[in-house]
Amino acid sequence: MIPERLEKVKEWCAANKSDLFTAVLIFLVGLGSFGLGRLSVIWPEKEPITITGAEIDSGVAPNGTADIATAAAGRAIKDHATSALGRYVASKSGAYYHLPWCAGALRIKDANKIWFQTKAEAESRGLKPAANCPGL
């Protein structure tokens, strides 16, 4: 009786080989997806990376390690912002003022730059803060 059943199963498997392969493949993909889903719950969540002004100025990462590129960028921004020329810049023919490191300010030719020490000084000339310059 068992040998007869075994023979019928073998015949059915031989006749339905492609369907059997598809079913096994779907089962294994589902099993793998389930396992990965369970693993993702177990893994610890990582804290998001945040950058604050103090970290940029000091060049020290939150974990206490010095980041040379961040320190150099922070010094360059700080030096540029407090230069003898001024803290804000505008174009002679423009309607907006920028911080010296903003994209709009970097596109102004040096010969066409007007420098201001305060926002009030720039606004007294009829200029408005640039919308694409964060920090204004």
DSSP file (Angstrom, degrees, kcal/mol; ACC not computed):
  #  RESIDUE AA STRUCTURE BP1 BP2  ACC     N-H-->O    O-->H-N    N-H-->O    O-->H-N    TCO  KAPPA ALPHA  PHI   PSI    X-CA   Y-CA   Z-CA
    1    1 A M     >        0   0    0      0, 0.0     4,-1.9     0, 0.0     5,-0.2   0.000 360.0 360.0 360.0 -47.4    0.0    0.0    0.0
    2    2 A I  H  >  +     0   0    0      1,-0.2     4,-2.7     2,-0.2     5,-0.2   0.917 360.0  52.5 -65.8 -43.4    2.8    2.5    0.9
    3    3 A P  H  > S+     0   0    0      0, 0.0     4,-1.9     0, 0.0    -1,-0.2   0.877 108.4  52.3 -60.7 -34.1    4.8    1.7   -2.2
    4    4 A E  H  > S+     0   0    0      2,-0.2     4,-1.9     1,-0.2    -2,-0.2   0.921 111.2  46.1 -66.3 -42.6    1.8    2.3   -4.4
    5    5 A R  H  X S+     0   0    0     -4,-1.9     4,-2.3     1,-0.2    -1,-0.2   0.910 111.4  52.2 -64.5 -42.8    1.2    5.7   -2.8
    6    6 A L  H  X S+     0   0    0     -4,-2.7     4,-2.0     1,-0.2    -1,-0.2   0.885 108.4  51.1 -61.4 -38.7    4.8    6.6   -3.1
    7    7 A E  H  X S+     0   0    0     -4,-1.9     4,-2.1    -5,-0.2    -1,-0.2   0.885 108.7  51.1 -66.6 -39.0    4.7    5.7   -6.8
    8    8 A K  H  X S+     0   0    0     -4,-1.9     4,-2.4     2,-0.2    -2,-0.2   0.895 109.4  50.8 -64.8 -40.4    1.7    7.9   -7.3
    9    9 A V  H  X S+     0   0    0     -4,-2.3     4,-2.5     2,-0.2    -2,-0.2   0.909 109.9  49.9 -64.0 -42.7    3.4   10.9   -5.6
   10   10 A K  H  X S+     0   0    0     -4,-2.0     4,-2.2     2,-0.2    -1,-0.2   0.905 111.3  48.5 -61.9 -42.6    6.5   10.4   -7.8
   11   11 A E  H  X S+     0   0    0     -4,-2.1     4,-2.1     2,-0.2    -2,-0.2   0.913 112.0  49.0 -64.4 -42.3    4.3   10.3  -11.0
   12   12 A W  H  X S+     0   0    0     -4,-2.4     4,-2.1     1,-0.2    -2,-0.2   0.914 111.4  49.5 -64.5 -42.2    2.5   13.5   -9.9
   13   13 A C  H  < S+     0   0    0     -4,-2.5    -1,-0.2     1,-0.2    -2,-0.2   0.888 111.2  49.7 -63.0 -40.2    5.7   15.3   -9.1
   14   14 A A  H >< S+     0   0    0     -4,-2.2     3,-0.7     1,-0.2    -1,-0.2   0.877 113.7  45.7 -66.9 -37.1    7.1   14.3  -12.5
   15   15 A A  H 3< S+     0   0    0     -4,-2.1    -2,-0.2     1,-0.2    -1,-0.2   0.817 121.1  37.3 -75.3 -30.8    4.0   15.6  -14.3
   16   16 A N  T 3X S+     0   0    0     -4,-2.1     4,-2.4     1,-0.2    -1,-0.2  -0.200  73.4 134.0-115.3  40.0    3.8   18.9  -12.4
   17   17 A K  H <> S+     0   0    0     -3,-0.7     4,-2.2     1,-0.2    -1,-0.2   0.902  73.8  46.0 -59.8 -46.5    7.5   19.7  -12.1
   18   18 A S  H  > S+     0   0    0      2,-0.2     4,-2.1     1,-0.2    -1,-0.2   0.888 114.1  48.6 -68.7 -37.9    7.1   23.4  -13.1
   19   19 A D  H  > S+     0   0    0      2,-0.2     4,-2.3     1,-0.2    -1,-0.2   0.900 111.8  49.7 -66.6 -39.9    4.1   24.0  -10.8
   20   20 A L  H  X S+     0   0    0     -4,-2.4     4,-2.4     2,-0.2    -2,-0.2   0.901 109.6  51.1 -64.8 -41.6    6.0   22.4   -7.9
   21   21 A F  H  X S+     0   0    0     -4,-2.2     4,-2.4    -5,-0.2    -2,-0.2   0.920 110.9  48.8 -61.4 -44.5    9.1   24.5   -8.5
   22   22 A T  H  X S+     0   0    0     -4,-2.1     4,-2.5     2,-0.2    -2,-0.2   0.911 111.3  49.4 -62.4 -43.8    6.9   27.7   -8.5
   23   23 A A  H  X S+     0   0    0     -4,-2.3     4,-2.2     1,-0.2    -1,-0.2   0.910 112.3  47.2 -63.6 -42.9    5.2   26.7   -5.3
   24   24 A V  H  X S+     0   0    0     -4,-2.4     4,-2.4     2,-0.2    -1,-0.2   0.900 111.8  51.2 -65.7 -40.4    8.5   26.0   -3.5
   25   25 A L  H  X S+     0   0    0     -4,-2.4     4,-2.3     2,-0.2    -2,-0.2   0.926 110.6  47.9 -63.2 -45.3   10.0   29.2   -4.8
   26   26 A I  H  X S+     0   0    0     -4,-2.5     4,-2.3     1,-0.2    -1,-0.2   0.903 111.9  51.1 -61.9 -41.3    7.0   31.3   -3.5
   27   27 A F  H  X S+     0   0    0     -4,-2.2     4,-2.4    -5,-0.2    -2,-0.2   0.920 111.1  47.0 -62.4 -44.7    7.2   29.5   -0.1
   28   28 A L  H  X S+     0   0    0     -4,-2.4     4,-2.5     2,-0.2    -2,-0.2   0.888 111.5  50.3 -67.9 -38.9   10.9   30.2    0.3
   29   29 A V  H  X S+     0   0    0     -4,-2.3     4,-2.5     2,-0.2    -1,-0.2   0.923 112.4  48.1 -64.0 -43.3   10.6   33.9   -0.7
   30   30 A G  H  X S+     0   0    0     -4,-2.3     4,-2.4     2,-0.2    -2,-0.2   0.910 111.7  49.4 -62.0 -42.9    7.7   34.2    1.8
   31   31 A L  H  X S+     0   0    0     -4,-2.4     4,-2.2     1,-0.2    -2,-0.2   0.911 112.0  48.4 -63.5 -43.0    9.7   32.5    4.5
   32   32 A G  H  X S+     0   0    0     -4,-2.5     4,-2.4     2,-0.2    -2,-0.2   0.903 111.3  50.2 -64.3 -41.3   12.8   34.7    3.9
   33   33 A S  H  X S+     0   0    0     -4,-2.5     4,-2.3     2,-0.2    -2,-0.2   0.908 110.1  50.3 -63.8 -42.1   10.7   37.9    4.0
   34   34 A F  H  X S+     0   0    0     -4,-2.4     4,-2.2     1,-0.2    -1,-0.2   0.925 110.9  49.2 -60.8 -45.1    9.1   36.8    7.2
   35   35 A G  H  X S+     0   0    0     -4,-2.2     4,-2.1     1,-0.2    -2,-0.2   0.901 111.3  48.5 -62.7 -42.1   12.5   36.2    8.7
   36   36 A L  H  X S+     0   0    0     -4,-2.4     4,-2.1     2,-0.2    -1,-0.2   0.882 109.6  53.4 -66.7 -37.0   13.9   39.5    7.6
   37   37 A G  H  X S+     0   0    0     -4,-2.3     4,-1.0     1,-0.2    -2,-0.2   0.908 109.5  48.0 -62.3 -41.5   10.8   41.3    9.0
   38   38 A R  H  X S+     0   0    0     -4,-2.2     4,-1.1     1,-0.2     3,-0.4   0.888 110.5  52.0 -66.3 -38.7   11.4   39.6   12.4
   39   39 A L  H  X S+     0   0    0     -4,-2.1     4,-2.0     1,-0.2     3,-0.3   0.873 102.5  59.0 -65.4 -36.5   15.1   40.6   12.3
   40   40 A S  H  < S+     0   0    0     -4,-2.1    -1,-0.2     1,-0.2    -2,-0.2   0.803 103.8  52.1 -65.9 -26.8   14.3   44.2   11.6
   41   41 A V  H  < S+     0   0    0     -4,-1.0    -1,-0.2    -3,-0.4    -2,-0.2   0.833 109.5  49.8 -73.9 -32.8   12.2   44.4   14.8
   42   42 A I  H  < S+     0   0    0     -4,-1.1    -2,-0.2    -3,-0.3    -1,-0.2   0.852  89.3  93.8 -76.0 -35.7   15.1   43.0   16.9
   43   43 A W  S  < S-     0   0    0     -4,-2.0     2,-0.1     1,-0.1     0, 0.0  -0.288  85.3-108.6 -61.3 140.7   17.8   45.4   15.5
   44   44 A P        -     0   0    0      0, 0.0     2,-0.2     0, 0.0    -1,-0.1  -0.392  31.8-112.9 -70.8 147.1   18.3   48.5   17.7
   45   45 A E        -     0   0    0     -4,-0.1     2,-0.3    -2,-0.1    -4,-0.0  -0.566  27.8-133.5 -79.1 143.2   17.1   51.8   16.4
   46   46 A K        -     0   0    0     -2,-0.2     3,-0.1     1,-0.0    -1,-0.0  -0.754  18.9-115.6 -97.7 144.2   19.8   54.3   15.6
   47   47 A E        -     0   0    0     -2,-0.3    -1,-0.0     1,-0.1     2,-0.0  -0.529  36.8-106.3 -75.1 142.7   19.5   57.9   16.7
   48   48 A P        -     0   0    0      0, 0.0     2,-0.4     0, 0.0    -1,-0.1  -0.344  34.1-109.6 -68.1 151.8   19.2   60.4   13.8
   49   49 A I        -     0   0    0     -3,-0.1     2,-0.4    -2,-0.0    -3,-0.0  -0.687  38.3-174.0 -82.6 129.3   22.2   62.6   13.1
   50   50 A T        -     0   0    0     -2,-0.4     2,-0.5     2,-0.0     0, 0.0  -0.966  12.2-156.3-125.3 144.0   21.8   66.2   14.1
   51   51 A I        -     0   0    0     -2,-0.4     2,-0.3    10,-0.1    10,-0.0  -0.979  14.0-174.7-120.1 125.8   24.1   69.1   13.4
   52   52 A T     >  -     0   0    0     -2,-0.5     4,-1.6     1,-0.1     3,-0.4  -0.736  39.4-105.8-115.0 167.0   24.0   72.2   15.6
   53   53 A G  H  > S+     0   0    0     -2,-0.3     4,-2.4     1,-0.2     5,-0.2   0.854 117.4  57.1 -60.1 -37.2   25.8   75.5   15.3
   54   54 A A  H  > S+     0   0    0      1,-0.2     4,-2.3     2,-0.2     6,-0.3   0.873 105.5  50.9 -64.4 -36.6   28.2   74.6   18.2
   55   55 A E  H  > S+     0   0    0     -3,-0.4     4,-2.0     2,-0.2     5,-0.4   0.877 110.7  48.3 -69.3 -36.2   29.4   71.5   16.5
   56   56 A I  H  < S+     0   0    0     -4,-1.6    18,-0.3     2,-0.2    -2,-0.2   0.925 114.1  46.0 -69.2 -43.4   30.1   73.4   13.3
   57   57 A D  H  < S+     0   0    0     -4,-2.4    -2,-0.2     1,-0.2    -1,-0.2   0.900 121.7  35.6 -66.6 -40.7   32.0   76.1   15.1
   58   58 A S  H  < S-     0   0    0     -4,-2.3    -1,-0.2    -5,-0.2    -2,-0.2   0.761  94.7-136.0 -87.4 -24.0   34.1   73.8   17.3
   59   59 A G     <  +     0   0    0     -4,-2.0     8,-3.0     1,-0.3     2,-0.5   0.707  60.6 131.8  75.1  19.3   34.6   71.0   14.8
   60   60 A V  B     -A   66   0A   0     -5,-0.4    -1,-0.3    -6,-0.3     6,-0.2  -0.921  51.8-137.9-109.5 125.9   33.8   68.5   17.5
   61   61 A A    >   -     0   0    0      4,-3.1     3,-2.4    -2,-0.5   -10,-0.1  -0.306  32.1-100.5 -73.2 162.8   31.3   65.7   16.7
   62   62 A P  T 3  S+     0   0    0      0, 0.0    -1,-0.1     0, 0.0   -11,-0.0   0.773 123.5  58.1 -57.3 -26.3   28.7   64.7   19.4
   63   63 A N  T 3  S-     0   0    0      2,-0.1     3,-0.1     1,-0.0    -2,-0.0   0.417 122.3-105.9 -85.7   4.2   30.8   61.7   20.3
   64   64 A G  S <  S+     0   0    0     -3,-2.4     2,-0.3     1,-0.3    -1,-0.0   0.417  77.6 130.2  93.1  -1.8   33.8   64.0   21.2
   65   65 A T        -     0   0    0      1,-0.1    -4,-3.1    -5,-0.1     2,-0.3  -0.641  59.4-117.6 -88.5 144.9   35.9   63.3   18.1
   66   66 A A  B     -A   60   0A   0     -2,-0.3     2,-0.6    -6,-0.2    -6,-0.2  -0.630  19.0-156.4 -82.3 134.8   37.4   66.1   16.1
   67   67 A D     >  -     0   0    0     -8,-3.0     4,-2.6    -2,-0.3     5,-0.2  -0.945   0.8-161.1-112.2 110.4   36.3   66.3   12.5
   68   68 A I  H  > S+     0   0    0     -2,-0.6     4,-2.5     1,-0.2     5,-0.2   0.893  89.7  49.3 -61.3 -43.6   38.9   68.2   10.5
   69   69 A A  H  > S+     0   0    0      2,-0.2     4,-2.4     1,-0.2    -1,-0.2   0.913 113.1  47.0 -64.6 -42.2   36.6   69.1    7.6
   70   70 A T  H  > S+     0   0    0      2,-0.2     4,-2.7     1,-0.2    -2,-0.2   0.906 112.5  50.0 -65.9 -41.2   33.8   70.3    9.9
   71   71 A A  H  X S+     0   0    0     -4,-2.6     4,-2.4   -12,-0.4    -2,-0.2   0.922 112.1  47.2 -63.8 -43.7   36.3   72.4   11.9
   72   72 A A  H  X S+     0   0    0     -4,-2.5     4,-2.4     2,-0.2    -2,-0.2   0.911 113.5  48.0 -64.6 -42.5   37.8   74.0    8.8
   73   73 A A  H  X S+     0   0    0     -4,-2.4     4,-2.5     2,-0.2     5,-0.2   0.913 111.6  50.6 -64.6 -41.9   34.4   74.7    7.3
   74   74 A G  H  X S+     0   0    0     -4,-2.7     4,-2.5   -18,-0.3    -2,-0.2   0.914 112.1  46.6 -62.8 -42.9   33.2   76.2   10.6
   75   75 A R  H  X S+     0   0    0     -4,-2.4     4,-3.1     2,-0.2     5,-0.3   0.904 111.9  51.2 -65.0 -40.7   36.3   78.5   10.8
   76   76 A A  H  X S+     0   0    0     -4,-2.4     4,-2.4     2,-0.2    -2,-0.2   0.914 112.9  45.2 -64.2 -42.2   35.9   79.5    7.2
   77   77 A I  H  X S+     0   0    0     -4,-2.5     4,-2.6     2,-0.2    -2,-0.2   0.935 115.4  47.0 -65.7 -45.6   32.3   80.5    7.7
   78   78 A K  H  X S+     0   0    0     -4,-2.5     4,-1.6    -5,-0.2    -2,-0.2   0.921 115.1  45.6 -63.4 -45.0   33.0   82.3   11.0
   79   79 A D  H  < S+     0   0    0     -4,-3.1    -1,-0.2     1,-0.2    -2,-0.2   0.899 115.1  47.9 -64.6 -40.8   36.0   84.2    9.5
   80   80 A H  H >< S+     0   0    0     -4,-2.4     3,-1.1    -5,-0.3     6,-0.2   0.887 110.9  50.8 -68.0 -38.8   34.0   85.1    6.4
   81   81 A A  H 3< S+     0   0    0     -4,-2.6    -1,-0.2     1,-0.3    -2,-0.2   0.807 116.0  40.7 -71.0 -29.2   31.0   86.2    8.3
   82   82 A T  T 3< S+     0   0    0     -4,-1.6    -1,-0.3    -5,-0.2    -2,-0.2   0.043  86.6 136.6-107.8  25.6   33.1   88.5   10.6
   83   83 A S  S X  S-     0   0    0     -3,-1.1     3,-0.5     3,-0.5    -3,-0.1  -0.200  70.6-107.4 -69.0 166.0   35.4   89.9    7.9
   84   84 A A  T 3  S+     0   0    0      1,-0.2    -1,-0.1     3,-0.0     3,-0.1   0.729 115.8  65.2 -66.2 -21.7   36.2   93.5    7.7
   85   85 A L  T 3  S-     0   0    0      1,-0.3     2,-0.3    -5,-0.1    -1,-0.2   0.889 114.1 -90.7 -70.7 -39.1   34.0   93.9    4.6
   86   86 A G    <   -     0   0    0     -3,-0.5    -3,-0.5    -6,-0.2    31,-0.3  -0.851  20.5 -95.8 149.2 175.9   30.8   93.1    6.5
   87   87 A R  S    S+     0   0    0     29,-1.6     2,-0.3    -2,-0.3    30,-0.2   0.619 102.6  41.8 -99.6 -17.5   28.3   90.4    7.6
   88   88 A Y  E     -B  116   0B   0     28,-2.4    28,-2.7    11,-0.2     2,-0.3  -0.953  66.5-162.2-132.5 149.9   25.9   90.7    4.7
   89   89 A V  E     +BC 115  98B   0      9,-2.6     9,-3.3    -2,-0.3     2,-0.3  -0.969   9.6 173.5-135.4 148.0   26.4   91.2    1.0
   90   90 A A  E     -BC 114  97B   0     24,-2.2    24,-2.9    -2,-0.3     2,-0.3  -0.940  34.0-103.9-143.8 165.3   24.2   92.3   -1.9
   91   91 A S  E >   -B  113   0B   0      5,-0.6     3,-1.0    -2,-0.3    22,-0.2  -0.665  28.8-121.7 -89.3 149.8   24.7   93.1   -5.5
   92   92 A K  T 3  S+     0   0    0     20,-1.9    -1,-0.1    -2,-0.3    21,-0.1   0.863 116.1  32.0 -56.8 -36.9   24.8   96.7   -6.7
   93   93 A S  T 3  S+     0   0    0     19,-0.2    -1,-0.3    -3,-0.0     2,-0.1   0.326 103.5 104.3-103.8   7.2   21.8   96.0   -9.0
   94   94 A G    <   -     0   0    0     -3,-1.0     3,-0.0     2,-0.1    -4,-0.0  -0.307  60.0-147.8 -89.1 171.3   20.1   93.4   -6.8
   95   95 A A  S    S+     0   0    0     32,-0.1    33,-2.3    -2,-0.1     2,-0.3   0.362  76.9  63.2-114.3  -0.1   17.0   93.6   -4.6
   96   96 A Y  E     - d   0 128B   0     31,-0.2    -5,-0.6    -5,-0.1     2,-0.3  -0.926  64.7-143.9-129.6 150.1   18.1   91.1   -2.0
   97   97 A Y  E     -Cd  90 129B   0     31,-2.4    33,-2.0    -2,-0.3     2,-0.3  -0.849  21.1-167.8-110.9 154.5   20.9   90.7    0.6
   98   98 A H  E     -C   89   0B   0     -9,-3.3    -9,-2.6    -2,-0.3    35,-0.0  -0.832  30.0-101.1-133.0 163.4   22.6   87.5    1.5
   99   99 A L    >   -     0   0    0     -2,-0.3     3,-1.9   -11,-0.2     6,-0.3  -0.657  49.1-108.6 -78.0 150.0   24.9   85.9    4.0
  100  100 A P  T 3  S+     0   0    0      0, 0.0    -1,-0.1     0, 0.0   -12,-0.1   0.732 115.6  47.4 -59.1 -24.5   28.4   85.7    2.5
  101  101 A W  T 3  S+     0   0    0      4,-0.1     2,-0.0   -24,-0.1   -24,-0.0   0.426  85.3 113.5 -98.7   1.7   28.3   81.9    2.1
  102  102 A C  S <> S-     0   0    0     -3,-1.9     4,-2.0     1,-0.1     3,-0.2  -0.340  78.4-114.5 -71.3 156.1   24.9   81.6    0.5
  103  103 A A  H  > S+     0   0    0     29,-0.3     4,-1.0     1,-0.2    -1,-0.1   0.878 115.6  52.7 -59.5 -40.6   24.6   80.4   -3.1
  104  104 A G  H  4 S+     0   0    0      1,-0.2     4,-0.5     2,-0.2     3,-0.4   0.883 109.4  48.8 -64.6 -37.7   23.2   83.8   -4.2
  105  105 A A  H >4 S+     0   0    0     -6,-0.3     3,-0.9     1,-0.2    -1,-0.2   0.847 106.0  57.0 -70.6 -33.6   26.1   85.7   -2.7
  106  106 A L  H 3< S+     0   0    0     -4,-2.0    -1,-0.2     1,-0.2    -2,-0.2   0.740 102.3  56.3 -70.6 -21.5   28.7   83.3   -4.2
  107  107 A R  T 3< S+     0   0    0     -4,-1.0     2,-0.4    -3,-0.4    -1,-0.2   0.615  85.5  97.7 -84.5 -12.2   27.3   84.1   -7.7
  108  108 A I  S <  S-     0   0    0     -3,-0.9     5,-0.1    -4,-0.5     2,-0.1  -0.615  80.4-120.1 -78.5 131.0   27.9   87.9   -7.3
  109  109 A K    >   -     0   0    0     -2,-0.4     3,-1.4     1,-0.1     4,-0.4  -0.411  20.7-119.4 -67.4 146.5   31.1   89.1   -8.9
  110  110 A D  G >  S+     0   0    0      1,-0.3     3,-1.1     2,-0.2    -1,-0.1   0.845 113.2  57.5 -56.8 -36.1   33.5   90.8   -6.4
  111  111 A A  G 3  S+     0   0    0      1,-0.2    -1,-0.3     3,-0.0    -2,-0.0   0.750 108.8  46.4 -67.9 -23.1   33.3   94.1   -8.3
  112  112 A N  G <  S+     0   0    0     -3,-1.4   -20,-1.9     2,-0.0     2,-0.3   0.351  87.3 114.8-101.2   5.2   29.5   94.2   -7.9
  113  113 A K  E <   -B   91   0B   0     -3,-1.1     2,-0.4    -4,-0.4   -22,-0.2  -0.570  43.8-167.0 -83.4 138.7   29.4   93.3   -4.2
  114  114 A I  E     -B   90   0B   0    -24,-2.9   -24,-2.2    -2,-0.3     2,-0.3  -0.992  14.8-148.7-119.2 130.9   28.1   95.8   -1.6
  115  115 A W  E     -B   89   0B   0     -2,-0.4     2,-0.3   -26,-0.2   -26,-0.2  -0.784  12.7-172.1-106.9 145.1   28.8   94.9    2.1
  116  116 A F  E     -B   88   0B   0    -28,-2.7   -28,-2.4    -2,-0.3   -29,-1.6  -0.978  20.9-152.4-132.6 145.8   26.7   95.7    5.1
  117  117 A Q  S    S+     0   0    0     -2,-0.3     2,-0.3   -31,-0.3    -1,-0.1   0.781  82.2  27.2 -85.2 -30.0   27.4   95.2    8.8
  118  118 A T  S  > S-     0   0    0      1,-0.1     4,-1.4   -30,-0.1     5,-0.1  -0.884  73.0-122.1-131.9 161.8   23.8   94.9    9.9
  119  119 A K  H  > S+     0   0    0     -2,-0.3     4,-2.8     1,-0.2     5,-0.2   0.882 113.7  57.4 -66.2 -38.6   20.5   93.8    8.5
  120  120 A A  H  > S+     0   0    0      1,-0.2     4,-2.0     2,-0.2    -1,-0.2   0.881 103.7  52.8 -61.6 -38.2   19.0   97.2    9.3
  121  121 A E  H  > S+     0   0    0      2,-0.2     4,-0.6     1,-0.2    -1,-0.2   0.906 112.1  44.9 -63.9 -41.7   21.7   98.9    7.2
  122  122 A A  H ><>S+     0   0    0     -4,-1.4     5,-1.5     1,-0.2     3,-0.8   0.903 113.9  49.1 -68.7 -41.3   20.9   96.6    4.2
  123  123 A E  H ><5S+     0   0    0     -4,-2.8     3,-1.7     1,-0.2    -2,-0.2   0.787 101.0  63.8 -70.8 -26.9   17.1   97.1    4.6
  124  124 A S  H 3<5S+     0   0    0     -4,-2.0    -1,-0.2     1,-0.3    -2,-0.2   0.743  98.6  56.6 -67.5 -20.8   17.5  100.9    4.8
  125  125 A R  T <<5S-     0   0    0     -3,-0.8    -1,-0.3    -4,-0.6    -2,-0.2   0.373 127.7-101.5 -87.3   3.5   18.8  100.7    1.2
  126  126 A G  T < 5S+     0   0    0     -3,-1.7     2,-0.2     1,-0.3    -3,-0.2   0.600  76.5 140.7  88.8  12.2   15.5   99.0    0.2
  127  127 A L      < -     0   0    0     -5,-1.5    -1,-0.3   -31,-0.1   -31,-0.2  -0.592  38.0-149.4 -90.1 151.8   16.9   95.4    0.1
  128  128 A K  E     -d   96   0B   0    -33,-2.3   -31,-2.4    -2,-0.2     2,-0.1  -0.828  29.9 -94.1-114.4 155.4   15.0   92.3    1.3
  129  129 A P  E     -d   97   0B   0      0, 0.0     2,-0.2     0, 0.0   -31,-0.2  -0.459  46.1-107.4 -67.6 140.9   16.5   89.1    2.8
  130  130 A A    >   -     0   0    0    -33,-2.0     3,-1.1     1,-0.1     6,-0.2  -0.504  19.9-145.4 -69.8 132.8   17.1   86.4    0.2
  131  131 A A  T 3  S+     0   0    0      1,-0.2    -1,-0.1    -2,-0.2     5,-0.1   0.784  96.5  53.6 -72.1 -27.0   14.5   83.6    0.6
  132  132 A N  T 3  S+     0   0    0      1,-0.1   -29,-0.3     2,-0.1    -1,-0.2   0.241  88.7  90.2 -93.3  15.2   17.0   80.8   -0.3
  133  133 A C  S X  S-     0   0    0     -3,-1.1     3,-1.3   -31,-0.1    -1,-0.1  -0.877  73.2-143.0-113.8  98.8   19.6   81.9    2.2
  134  134 A P  T 3  S+     0   0    0      0, 0.0   -35,-0.1     0, 0.0    -2,-0.1  -0.329  81.4  38.8 -63.2 138.3   19.0   80.0    5.5
  135  135 A G  T 3         0   0    0     -2,-0.0     0, 0.0   -36,-0.0     0, 0.0   0.309 360.0 360.0 106.9  -7.3   19.7   82.1    8.6
  136  136 A L    <         0   0    0     -3,-1.3    -5,-0.0    -6,-0.2   -38,-0.0   0.454 360.0 360.0 -92.6 360.0   18.3   85.4    7.5
